[in-house]
């Protein structure tokens, strides 16, 4: 995205007020009002940090919590490994690694 070419559009299902009223849609594809131009745009120069991991073996879910929004289409599960020890470089420990 570029700050001079960034607009927000939304459907009426995007959010409700406290009384249950739908938001007025933005973007001519959704309603009669044009999309709203972004007023302030900040480039992202910060790398995301993995802050926590939850593993649910019943539902077979691995939940990753990052410090910021990430692009899920760039996720490469072959880059992950679950292991039985914190540091596999410790020579005295027998460990198991599962590559996803």
Biopython code that builds the backbone (N, CA, C, O; Angstrom):
import numpy as np
from Bio.PDB.StructureBuilder import StructureBuilder

atoms = [
    (1, "UNK", "N", (0.838, -1.195, 0.000)),
    (1, "UNK", "CA", (0.000, 0.000, 0.000)),
    (1, "UNK", "C", (0.873, 1.245, 0.000)),
    (1, "UNK", "O", (1.973, 1.249, 0.552)),
    (2, "UNK", "N", (0.386, 2.259, -0.603)),
    (2, "UNK", "CA", (1.060, 3.549, -0.625)),
    (2, "UNK", "C", (0.093, 4.583, -0.057)),
    (2, "UNK", "O", (-1.110, 4.515, -0.311)),
    (3, "UNK", "N", (0.615, 5.541, 0.711)),
    (3, "UNK", "CA", (-0.261, 6.484, 1.405)),
    (3, "UNK", "C", (-1.141, 7.314, 0.475)),
    (3, "UNK", "O", (-2.201, 7.779, 0.892)),
    (4, "UNK", "N", (-0.727, 7.507, -0.763)),
    (4, "UNK", "CA", (-1.550, 8.281, -1.691)),
    (4, "UNK", "C", (-2.544, 7.399, -2.438)),
    (4, "UNK", "O", (-3.384, 7.903, -3.184)),
    (5, "UNK", "N", (-2.454, 6.084, -2.240)),
    (5, "UNK", "CA", (-3.364, 5.154, -2.912)),
    (5, "UNK", "C", (-3.951, 4.176, -1.901)),
    (5, "UNK", "O", (-3.904, 2.963, -2.109)),
    (6, "UNK", "N", (-4.501, 4.695, -0.815)),
    (6, "UNK", "CA", (-5.032, 3.824, 0.226)),
    (6, "UNK", "C", (-6.385, 4.355, 0.697)),
    (6, "UNK", "O", (-6.487, 5.451, 1.248)),
    (7, "UNK", "N", (-7.418, 3.547, 0.465)),
    (7, "UNK", "CA", (-8.776, 3.904, 0.863)),
    (7, "UNK", "C", (-9.397, 2.733, 1.611)),
    (7, "UNK", "O", (-9.023, 1.577, 1.412)),
    (8, "UNK", "N", (-10.349, 3.056, 2.473)),
    (8, "UNK", "CA", (-11.056, 2.029, 3.222)),
    (8, "UNK", "C", (-12.477, 1.913, 2.692)),
    (8, "UNK", "O", (-13.199, 2.904, 2.575)),
    (9, "UNK", "N", (-12.859, 0.689, 2.377)),
    (9, "UNK", "CA", (-14.250, 0.417, 2.051)),
    (9, "UNK", "C", (-14.736, -0.651, 3.020)),
    (9, "UNK", "O", (-13.942, -1.437, 3.537)),
    (10, "UNK", "N", (-16.039, -0.677, 3.263)),
    (10, "UNK", "CA", (-16.598, -1.674, 4.168)),
    (10, "UNK", "C", (-18.057, -1.910, 3.869)),
    (10, "UNK", "O", (-18.753, -1.037, 3.351)),
    (11, "UNK", "N", (-18.509, -3.100, 4.201)),
    (11, "UNK", "CA", (-19.918, -3.442, 4.024)),
    (11, "UNK", "C", (-20.685, -3.071, 5.288)),
    (11, "UNK", "O", (-20.088, -2.761, 6.319)),
    (12, "UNK", "N", (-22.000, -3.106, 5.200)),
    (12, "UNK", "CA", (-22.816, -2.782, 6.379)),
    (12, "UNK", "C", (-22.697, -3.839, 7.469)),
    (12, "UNK", "O", (-23.101, -3.595, 8.605)),
    (13, "UNK", "N", (-22.149, -5.011, 7.146)),
    (13, "UNK", "CA", (-21.957, -6.065, 8.144)),
    (13, "UNK", "C", (-20.659, -5.873, 8.951)),
    (13, "UNK", "O", (-20.392, -6.642, 9.874)),
    (14, "UNK", "N", (-19.865, -4.867, 8.615)),
    (14, "UNK", "CA", (-18.557, -4.693, 9.242)),
    (14, "UNK", "C", (-18.642, -4.432, 10.742)),
    (14, "UNK", "O", (-17.800, -4.921, 11.496)),
    (15, "UNK", "N", (-19.636, -3.677, 11.188)),
    (15, "UNK", "CA", (-19.728, -3.327, 12.612)),
    (15, "UNK", "C", (-21.134, -2.819, 12.926)),
    (15, "UNK", "O", (-21.828, -2.306, 12.048)),
    (16, "UNK", "N", (-21.543, -2.965, 14.171)),
    (16, "UNK", "CA", (-22.831, -2.465, 14.659)),
    (16, "UNK", "C", (-22.587, -1.471, 15.776)),
    (16, "UNK", "O", (-21.572, -1.552, 16.468)),
    (17, "UNK", "N", (-23.516, -0.525, 15.964)),
    (17, "UNK", "CA", (-23.427, 0.339, 17.133)),
    (17, "UNK", "C", (-24.077, -0.364, 18.325)),
    (17, "UNK", "O", (-24.547, -1.494, 18.191)),
    (18, "UNK", "N", (-24.108, 0.280, 19.468)),
    (18, "UNK", "CA", (-24.635, -0.348, 20.689)),
    (18, "UNK", "C", (-26.117, -0.692, 20.594)),
    (18, "UNK", "O", (-26.600, -1.553, 21.330)),
    (19, "UNK", "N", (-26.846, -0.025, 19.691)),
    (19, "UNK", "CA", (-28.277, -0.301, 19.525)),
    (19, "UNK", "C", (-28.527, -1.363, 18.460)),
    (19, "UNK", "O", (-29.673, -1.726, 18.199)),
    (20, "UNK", "N", (-27.450, -1.864, 17.842)),
    (20, "UNK", "CA", (-27.591, -2.895, 16.822)),
    (20, "UNK", "C", (-27.743, -2.368, 15.410)),
    (20, "UNK", "O", (-28.022, -3.140, 14.493)),
    (21, "UNK", "N", (-27.564, -1.054, 15.213)),
    (21, "UNK", "CA", (-27.661, -0.470, 13.876)),
    (21, "UNK", "C", (-26.398, -0.752, 13.081)),
    (21, "UNK", "O", (-25.287, -0.656, 13.601)),
    (22, "UNK", "N", (-26.583, -1.101, 11.808)),
    (22, "UNK", "CA", (-25.447, -1.407, 10.941)),
    (22, "UNK", "C", (-24.743, -0.122, 10.516)),
    (22, "UNK", "O", (-25.371, 0.932, 10.411)),
    (23, "UNK", "N", (-23.450, -0.213, 10.276)),
    (23, "UNK", "CA", (-22.673, 0.921, 9.790)),
    (23, "UNK", "C", (-23.092, 1.241, 8.354)),
    (23, "UNK", "O", (-23.514, 0.352, 7.615)),
    (24, "UNK", "N", (-22.977, 2.491, 7.970)),
    (24, "UNK", "CA", (-23.240, 2.881, 6.586)),
    (24, "UNK", "C", (-22.091, 2.368, 5.723)),
    (24, "UNK", "O", (-20.931, 2.665, 6.010)),
    (25, "UNK", "N", (-22.386, 1.607, 4.679)),
    (25, "UNK", "CA", (-21.315, 1.050, 3.847)),
    (25, "UNK", "C", (-20.528, 2.136, 3.130)),
    (25, "UNK", "O", (-21.074, 3.174, 2.758)),
    (26, "UNK", "N", (-19.239, 1.882, 2.941)),
    (26, "UNK", "CA", (-18.356, 2.779, 2.197)),
    (26, "UNK", "C", (-17.793, 2.020, 1.012)),
    (26, "UNK", "O", (-17.505, 0.826, 1.100)),
    (27, "UNK", "N", (-17.642, 2.719, -0.085)),
    (27, "UNK", "CA", (-17.148, 2.090, -1.305)),
    (27, "UNK", "C", (-18.318, 1.881, -2.232)),
    (27, "UNK", "O", (-19.304, 1.251, -1.852)),
    (28, "UNK", "N", (-18.229, 2.392, -3.426)),
    (28, "UNK", "CA", (-19.355, 2.350, -4.356)),
    (28, "UNK", "C", (-19.796, 0.926, -4.678)),
    (28, "UNK", "O", (-20.930, 0.715, -5.107)),
    (29, "UNK", "N", (-18.909, -0.059, -4.476)),
    (29, "UNK", "CA", (-19.313, -1.445, -4.712)),
    (29, "UNK", "C", (-20.258, -1.938, -3.615)),
    (29, "UNK", "O", (-20.926, -2.956, -3.795)),
    (30, "UNK", "N", (-20.324, -1.232, -2.479)),
    (30, "UNK", "CA", (-21.168, -1.649, -1.354)),
    (30, "UNK", "C", (-22.340, -0.717, -1.095)),
    (30, "UNK", "O", (-23.312, -1.123, -0.457)),
    (31, "UNK", "N", (-22.277, 0.519, -1.571)),
    (31, "UNK", "CA", (-23.326, 1.494, -1.288)),
    (31, "UNK", "C", (-23.155, 2.732, -2.127)),
    (31, "UNK", "O", (-22.503, 2.709, -3.171)),
    (32, "UNK", "N", (-23.752, 3.826, -1.661)),
    (32, "UNK", "CA", (-23.730, 5.053, -2.453)),
    (32, "UNK", "C", (-22.601, 6.002, -2.072)),
    (32, "UNK", "O", (-22.372, 6.990, -2.770)),
    (33, "UNK", "N", (-21.890, 5.725, -0.981)),
    (33, "UNK", "CA", (-20.785, 6.593, -0.563)),
    (33, "UNK", "C", (-19.457, 6.035, -1.068)),
    (33, "UNK", "O", (-19.267, 4.819, -1.092)),
    (34, "UNK", "N", (-18.526, 6.923, -1.475)),
    (34, "UNK", "CA", (-17.219, 6.445, -1.923)),
    (34, "UNK", "C", (-16.392, 5.931, -0.746)),
    (34, "UNK", "O", (-16.703, 6.209, 0.412)),
    (35, "UNK", "N", (-15.346, 5.187, -1.055)),
    (35, "UNK", "CA", (-14.418, 4.721, -0.024)),
    (35, "UNK", "C", (-13.783, 5.930, 0.649)),
    (35, "UNK", "O", (-13.705, 7.009, 0.062)),
    (36, "UNK", "N", (-13.331, 5.744, 1.879)),
    (36, "UNK", "CA", (-12.753, 6.826, 2.677)),
    (36, "UNK", "C", (-11.233, 6.797, 2.557)),
    (36, "UNK", "O", (-10.604, 5.767, 2.805)),
    (37, "UNK", "N", (-10.644, 7.933, 2.176)),
    (37, "UNK", "CA", (-9.183, 8.009, 2.047)),
    (37, "UNK", "C", (-8.534, 7.936, 3.430)),
    (37, "UNK", "O", (-9.046, 8.498, 4.399)),
    (38, "UNK", "N", (-7.410, 7.241, 3.507)),
    (38, "UNK", "CA", (-6.661, 7.152, 4.755)),
    (38, "UNK", "C", (-6.053, 8.524, 5.046)),
    (38, "UNK", "O", (-5.388, 9.107, 4.190)),
    (39, "UNK", "N", (-6.285, 9.036, 6.256)),
    (39, "UNK", "CA", (-5.780, 10.358, 6.626)),
    (39, "UNK", "C", (-4.318, 10.352, 7.014)),
    (39, "UNK", "O", (-3.555, 11.216, 6.579)),
    (40, "UNK", "N", (-3.919, 9.393, 7.823)),
    (40, "UNK", "CA", (-2.531, 9.279, 8.268)),
    (40, "UNK", "C", (-2.054, 7.873, 7.974)),
    (40, "UNK", "O", (-2.729, 6.897, 8.300)),
    (41, "UNK", "N", (-0.908, 7.775, 7.368)),
    (41, "UNK", "CA", (-0.359, 6.475, 6.964)),
    (41, "UNK", "C", (1.042, 6.350, 7.537)),
    (41, "UNK", "O", (1.860, 7.253, 7.363)),
    (42, "UNK", "N", (1.334, 5.250, 8.215)),
    (42, "UNK", "CA", (2.653, 4.995, 8.770)),
    (42, "UNK", "C", (3.229, 3.748, 8.114)),
    (42, "UNK", "O", (2.619, 2.680, 8.171)),
    (43, "UNK", "N", (4.395, 3.873, 7.492)),
    (43, "UNK", "CA", (5.070, 2.701, 6.930)),
    (43, "UNK", "C", (5.475, 1.767, 8.059)),
    (43, "UNK", "O", (5.733, 2.210, 9.178)),
    (44, "UNK", "N", (5.529, 0.486, 7.765)),
    (44, "UNK", "CA", (5.886, -0.528, 8.758)),
    (44, "UNK", "C", (7.330, -0.954, 8.538)),
    (44, "UNK", "O", (7.654, -1.568, 7.522)),
    (45, "UNK", "N", (8.195, -0.628, 9.490)),
    (45, "UNK", "CA", (9.600, -1.014, 9.421)),
    (45, "UNK", "C", (9.968, -1.995, 10.531)),
    (45, "UNK", "O", (11.138, -2.347, 10.683)),
    (46, "UNK", "N", (8.981, -2.439, 11.305)),
    (46, "UNK", "CA", (9.229, -3.288, 12.467)),
    (46, "UNK", "C", (8.912, -4.736, 12.114)),
    (46, "UNK", "O", (7.845, -5.032, 11.577)),
    (47, "UNK", "N", (9.833, -5.625, 12.415)),
    (47, "UNK", "CA", (9.595, -7.051, 12.187)),
    (47, "UNK", "C", (8.686, -7.612, 13.268)),
    (47, "UNK", "O", (8.803, -7.222, 14.430)),
    (48, "UNK", "N", (7.781, -8.520, 12.911)),
    (48, "UNK", "CA", (6.921, -9.123, 13.937)),
    (48, "UNK", "C", (7.730, -10.038, 14.845)),
    (48, "UNK", "O", (8.725, -10.633, 14.431)),
    (49, "UNK", "N", (7.285, -10.137, 16.084)),
    (49, "UNK", "CA", (7.912, -11.008, 17.078)),
    (49, "UNK", "C", (6.875, -12.027, 17.523)),
    (49, "UNK", "O", (5.753, -11.659, 17.869)),
    (50, "UNK", "N", (7.241, -13.305, 17.517)),
    (50, "UNK", "CA", (6.349, -14.341, 18.038)),
    (50, "UNK", "C", (6.359, -14.233, 19.554)),
    (50, "UNK", "O", (7.390, -14.458, 20.186)),
    (51, "UNK", "N", (5.203, -13.885, 20.148)),
    (51, "UNK", "CA", (5.135, -13.619, 21.584)),
    (51, "UNK", "C", (4.700, -14.825, 22.398)),
    (51, "UNK", "O", (5.138, -14.994, 23.535)),
    (52, "UNK", "N", (3.843, -15.665, 21.831)),
    (52, "UNK", "CA", (3.430, -16.855, 22.569)),
    (52, "UNK", "C", (2.917, -17.908, 21.600)),
    (52, "UNK", "O", (2.548, -17.616, 20.463)),
    (53, "UNK", "N", (2.906, -19.154, 22.093)),
    (53, "UNK", "CA", (2.467, -20.297, 21.303)),
    (53, "UNK", "C", (1.553, -21.154, 22.177)),
    (53, "UNK", "O", (1.881, -21.441, 23.328)),
    (54, "UNK", "N", (0.417, -21.558, 21.634)),
    (54, "UNK", "CA", (-0.482, -22.502, 22.304)),
    (54, "UNK", "C", (-0.619, -23.717, 21.397)),
    (54, "UNK", "O", (-0.769, -23.587, 20.182)),
    (55, "UNK", "N", (-0.567, -24.896, 21.999)),
    (55, "UNK", "CA", (-0.713, -26.140, 21.251)),
    (55, "UNK", "C", (-1.859, -26.931, 21.858)),
    (55, "UNK", "O", (-1.825, -27.285, 23.036)),
    (56, "UNK", "N", (-2.877, -27.207, 21.047)),
    (56, "UNK", "CA", (-4.036, -27.970, 21.489)),
    (56, "UNK", "C", (-4.035, -29.283, 20.717)),
    (56, "UNK", "O", (-4.369, -29.310, 19.532)),
    (57, "UNK", "N", (-3.665, -30.361, 21.379)),
    (57, "UNK", "CA", (-3.583, -31.660, 20.712)),
    (57, "UNK", "C", (-4.955, -32.265, 20.456)),
    (57, "UNK", "O", (-5.088, -33.122, 19.582)),
    (58, "UNK", "N", (-5.987, -31.841, 21.199)),
    (58, "UNK", "CA", (-7.342, -32.344, 20.950)),
    (58, "UNK", "C", (-7.890, -31.827, 19.628)),
    (58, "UNK", "O", (-8.487, -32.577, 18.856)),
    (59, "UNK", "N", (-7.680, -30.533, 19.373)),
    (59, "UNK", "CA", (-8.192, -29.936, 18.135)),
    (59, "UNK", "C", (-7.123, -29.847, 17.050)),
    (59, "UNK", "O", (-7.390, -29.387, 15.939)),
    (60, "UNK", "N", (-5.908, -30.291, 17.380)),
    (60, "UNK", "CA", (-4.777, -30.242, 16.444)),
    (60, "UNK", "C", (-4.522, -28.821, 15.945)),
    (60, "UNK", "O", (-4.301, -28.592, 14.755)),
    (61, "UNK", "N", (-4.556, -27.864, 16.891)),
    (61, "UNK", "CA", (-4.327, -26.464, 16.560)),
    (61, "UNK", "C", (-3.031, -25.971, 17.195)),
    (61, "UNK", "O", (-2.746, -26.237, 18.362)),
    (62, "UNK", "N", (-2.269, -25.259, 16.407)),
    (62, "UNK", "CA", (-1.094, -24.539, 16.884)),
    (62, "UNK", "C", (-1.416, -23.064, 16.719)),
    (62, "UNK", "O", (-1.566, -22.579, 15.597)),
    (63, "UNK", "N", (-1.524, -22.348, 17.836)),
    (63, "UNK", "CA", (-1.925, -20.946, 17.811)),
    (63, "UNK", "C", (-0.693, -20.096, 18.068)),
    (63, "UNK", "O", (-0.027, -20.236, 19.094)),
    (64, "UNK", "N", (-0.398, -19.214, 17.125)),
    (64, "UNK", "CA", (0.768, -18.349, 17.200)),
    (64, "UNK", "C", (0.298, -16.916, 17.443)),
    (64, "UNK", "O", (-0.541, -16.406, 16.699)),
    (65, "UNK", "N", (0.829, -16.265, 18.475)),
    (65, "UNK", "CA", (0.467, -14.888, 18.793)),
    (65, "UNK", "C", (1.673, -14.004, 18.481)),
    (65, "UNK", "O", (2.744, -14.170, 19.065)),
    (66, "UNK", "N", (1.486, -13.066, 17.556)),
    (66, "UNK", "CA", (2.565, -12.168, 17.147)),
    (66, "UNK", "C", (2.360, -10.768, 17.722)),
    (66, "UNK", "O", (1.261, -10.412, 18.147)),
    (67, "UNK", "N", (3.422, -9.992, 17.726)),
    (67, "UNK", "CA", (3.399, -8.633, 18.260)),
    (67, "UNK", "C", (2.635, -7.666, 17.368)),
    (67, "UNK", "O", (2.281, -6.571, 17.804)),
    (68, "UNK", "N", (2.378, -8.056, 16.129)),
    (68, "UNK", "CA", (1.652, -7.214, 15.194)),
    (68, "UNK", "C", (0.935, -8.099, 14.182)),
    (68, "UNK", "O", (1.166, -9.307, 14.135)),
    (69, "UNK", "N", (0.086, -7.515, 13.393)),
    (69, "UNK", "CA", (-0.630, -8.251, 12.358)),
    (69, "UNK", "C", (0.382, -8.783, 11.348)),
    (69, "UNK", "O", (1.311, -8.078, 10.953)),
    (70, "UNK", "N", (0.190, -10.038, 10.936)),
    (70, "UNK", "CA", (1.081, -10.645, 9.947)),
    (70, "UNK", "C", (0.275, -11.085, 8.732)),
    (70, "UNK", "O", (-0.940, -11.267, 8.809)),
    (71, "UNK", "N", (0.959, -11.250, 7.623)),
    (71, "UNK", "CA", (0.337, -11.695, 6.384)),
    (71, "UNK", "C", (0.304, -13.215, 6.393)),
    (71, "UNK", "O", (1.332, -13.854, 6.163)),
    (72, "UNK", "N", (-0.853, -13.804, 6.654)),
    (72, "UNK", "CA", (-0.955, -15.255, 6.802)),
    (72, "UNK", "C", (-0.653, -16.002, 5.511)),
    (72, "UNK", "O", (-0.311, -17.184, 5.552)),
    (73, "UNK", "N", (-0.770, -15.342, 4.378)),
    (73, "UNK", "CA", (-0.469, -16.037, 3.116)),
    (73, "UNK", "C", (1.021, -16.308, 2.960)),
    (73, "UNK", "O", (1.419, -17.076, 2.083)),
    (74, "UNK", "N", (1.858, -15.684, 3.805)),
    (74, "UNK", "CA", (3.298, -15.915, 3.739)),
    (74, "UNK", "C", (3.764, -17.004, 4.701)),
    (74, "UNK", "O", (4.956, -17.305, 4.764)),
    (75, "UNK", "N", (2.829, -17.600, 5.454)),
    (75, "UNK", "CA", (3.175, -18.628, 6.426)),
    (75, "UNK", "C", (3.745, -19.865, 5.731)),
    (75, "UNK", "O", (3.131, -20.404, 4.810)),
    (76, "UNK", "N", (4.896, -20.299, 6.167)),
    (76, "UNK", "CA", (5.553, -21.487, 5.616)),
    (76, "UNK", "C", (5.707, -22.497, 6.748)),
    (76, "UNK", "O", (6.665, -22.430, 7.518)),
    (77, "UNK", "N", (4.763, -23.436, 6.849)),
    (77, "UNK", "CA", (4.777, -24.392, 7.956)),
    (77, "UNK", "C", (6.003, -25.298, 7.924)),
    (77, "UNK", "O", (6.357, -25.876, 8.951)),
    (78, "UNK", "N", (6.654, -25.437, 6.781)),
    (78, "UNK", "CA", (7.858, -26.262, 6.731)),
    (78, "UNK", "C", (9.029, -25.599, 7.452)),
    (78, "UNK", "O", (10.071, -26.223, 7.649)),
    (79, "UNK", "N", (8.860, -24.329, 7.847)),
    (79, "UNK", "CA", (9.897, -23.615, 8.591)),
    (79, "UNK", "C", (9.750, -23.774, 10.099)),
    (79, "UNK", "O", (10.576, -23.266, 10.858)),
    (80, "UNK", "N", (8.704, -24.479, 10.542)),
    (80, "UNK", "CA", (8.449, -24.674, 11.967)),
    (80, "UNK", "C", (8.875, -26.069, 12.389)),
    (80, "UNK", "O", (8.864, -27.000, 11.584)),
    (81, "UNK", "N", (9.249, -26.210, 13.649)),
    (81, "UNK", "CA", (9.532, -27.520, 14.221)),
    (81, "UNK", "C", (9.087, -27.514, 15.679)),
    (81, "UNK", "O", (9.378, -26.569, 16.413)),
    (82, "UNK", "N", (8.392, -28.552, 16.096)),
    (82, "UNK", "CA", (8.073, -28.761, 17.509)),
    (82, "UNK", "C", (9.118, -29.716, 18.043)),
    (82, "UNK", "O", (9.388, -30.746, 17.424)),
    (83, "UNK", "N", (9.710, -29.395, 19.179)),
    (83, "UNK", "CA", (10.771, -30.238, 19.721)),
    (83, "UNK", "C", (10.547, -30.472, 21.205)),
    (83, "UNK", "O", (9.845, -29.712, 21.872)),
    (84, "UNK", "N", (11.149, -31.522, 21.699)),
    (84, "UNK", "CA", (10.910, -31.940, 23.086)),
    (84, "UNK", "C", (11.833, -31.265, 24.088)),
    (84, "UNK", "O", (11.665, -31.469, 25.291)),
    (85, "UNK", "N", (12.786, -30.485, 23.653)),
    (85, "UNK", "CA", (13.669, -29.738, 24.557)),
    (85, "UNK", "C", (13.772, -28.299, 24.066)),
    (85, "UNK", "O", (13.559, -28.008, 22.889)),
    (86, "UNK", "N", (14.103, -27.406, 25.000)),
    (86, "UNK", "CA", (14.190, -25.990, 24.659)),
    (86, "UNK", "C", (15.348, -25.704, 23.713)),
    (86, "UNK", "O", (15.201, -24.943, 22.756)),
    (87, "UNK", "N", (16.492, -26.312, 23.978)),
    (87, "UNK", "CA", (17.699, -26.039, 23.204)),
    (87, "UNK", "C", (18.254, -27.350, 22.669)),
    (87, "UNK", "O", (18.827, -28.130, 23.430)),
    (88, "UNK", "N", (18.095, -27.608, 21.376)),
    (88, "UNK", "CA", (18.552, -28.888, 20.824)),
    (88, "UNK", "C", (20.063, -28.959, 20.679)),
    (88, "UNK", "O", (20.598, -29.994, 20.283)),
    (89, "UNK", "N", (20.762, -27.865, 20.996)),
    (89, "UNK", "CA", (22.223, -27.901, 20.912)),
    (89, "UNK", "C", (22.847, -28.529, 22.162)),
    (89, "UNK", "O", (24.050, -28.788, 22.190)),
    (90, "UNK", "N", (22.026, -28.774, 23.201)),
    (90, "UNK", "CA", (22.558, -29.396, 24.423)),
    (90, "UNK", "C", (22.890, -30.860, 24.120)),
    (90, "UNK", "O", (21.970, -31.647, 23.895)),
    (91, "UNK", "N", (24.161, -31.255, 24.106)),
    (91, "UNK", "CA", (24.560, -32.600, 23.666)),
    (91, "UNK", "C", (24.115, -33.732, 24.583)),
    (91, "UNK", "O", (23.972, -34.864, 24.121)),
    (92, "UNK", "N", (23.895, -33.466, 25.856)),
    (92, "UNK", "CA", (23.562, -34.539, 26.780)),
    (92, "UNK", "C", (22.087, -34.913, 26.755)),
    (92, "UNK", "O", (21.691, -35.882, 27.401)),
    (93, "UNK", "N", (21.275, -34.173, 26.030)),
    (93, "UNK", "CA", (19.839, -34.427, 26.046)),
    (93, "UNK", "C", (19.395, -35.159, 24.784)),
    (93, "UNK", "O", (19.788, -34.809, 23.672)),
    (94, "UNK", "N", (18.575, -36.171, 24.980)),
    (94, "UNK", "CA", (17.918, -36.840, 23.866)),
    (94, "UNK", "C", (16.677, -36.000, 23.516)),
    (94, "UNK", "O", (15.888, -35.650, 24.394)),
    (95, "UNK", "N", (16.523, -35.695, 22.270)),
    (95, "UNK", "CA", (15.381, -34.864, 21.903)),
    (95, "UNK", "C", (14.684, -35.423, 20.667)),
    (95, "UNK", "O", (15.245, -36.204, 19.899)),
    (96, "UNK", "N", (13.448, -34.991, 20.514)),
    (96, "UNK", "CA", (12.637, -35.368, 19.352)),
    (96, "UNK", "C", (12.175, -34.079, 18.683)),
    (96, "UNK", "O", (11.794, -33.124, 19.361)),
    (97, "UNK", "N", (12.208, -34.052, 17.389)),
    (97, "UNK", "CA", (11.758, -32.880, 16.635)),
    (97, "UNK", "C", (10.717, -33.324, 15.621)),
    (97, "UNK", "O", (10.894, -34.324, 14.925)),
    (98, "UNK", "N", (9.636, -32.572, 15.548)),
    (98, "UNK", "CA", (8.588, -32.829, 14.576)),
    (98, "UNK", "C", (8.517, -31.619, 13.656)),
    (98, "UNK", "O", (8.200, -30.517, 14.105)),
    (99, "UNK", "N", (8.806, -31.810, 12.394)),
    (99, "UNK", "CA", (8.685, -30.740, 11.423)),
    (99, "UNK", "C", (7.289, -30.752, 10.866)),
    (99, "UNK", "O", (6.776, -31.795, 10.460)),
    (100, "UNK", "N", (6.669, -29.578, 10.849)),
    (100, "UNK", "CA", (5.284, -29.458, 10.373)),
    (100, "UNK", "C", (5.228, -29.407, 8.871)),
    (100, "UNK", "O", (4.143, -29.307, 8.296)),
]
sb = StructureBuilder()
sb.init_structure("model")
sb.init_model(0)
sb.init_chain("A")
sb.init_seg("    ")
for serial, (resi, resn, name, xyz) in enumerate(atoms, 1):
    if name == "N":
        sb.init_residue(resn, " ", resi, " ")
    sb.init_atom(name, np.array(xyz, "f"), 0.0, 1.0, " ", f" {name:<3s}", serial, name[0])
structure = sb.get_structure()
